[in-house]
């Protein structure tokens, strides 16, 4: 299994490199988050041993359990899924980056718990670029006020934006949505404070990460392409 993971990681990284080159960037400009929500801790260990060191989980309880079981490994854990306020404490104990700050109440809860743990938490704002009601995240018009809120919360370090392409669209729709996230980021790039600098764009999954990179993604979240 570990050899299979090495092969698939190499394939995905080559696709990342090719897409980065098409957008005038280097492969090193893009972080691969290997999504492990599909597999158990033993398989996650094999994926890490194959070379995937940045891992993403969708559920706080699974992240907590895997982090405990794999505590001997130098894994950089990312929380990439929807986060409930009552799960913030257990998440902050393990996550290096929270991808999906999607509402004011979660921003406040993360800031409060981070302060209680005497730490600064790296985070991204989730933006609903497709406008679908089923999607979480701030609208484009709400991003400015969310950033302003975080500026006053030093226990959060806002590093960028995150989105998911719409479920109903095609590749052209996804490209437009990824481009929109980049444009929103660029529109607020003048906000530079001690705890806000919008460098990162987390967008793109197994089916569309190459398009996302072409449109400026700096972080891609890839799962099923590693387990096919």
Buried (B, 14 or more C-beta within 10 A) or exposed (E): EBEBBBEBBEEBBEBBBEBBEEBEBEBEBBBBBBBBBEBEBEBBBBBBEBBBEBBBBBBBEBBBBBBEBBEEBEBEBBBBBBBEBEBBBBBBBBBEBBBBBBBEEBBBBBBBBBBEEEEBBBBBBBBBBBEBEEBBBBEBEBBBEBBEBBBEBBBBBBBBBBBBBBEEBEEEBBBBBBBBBBEBBEEBEEBEEEBBBBEBBBBBBBEBBBBBBBBBBBBBBBBEBBBE
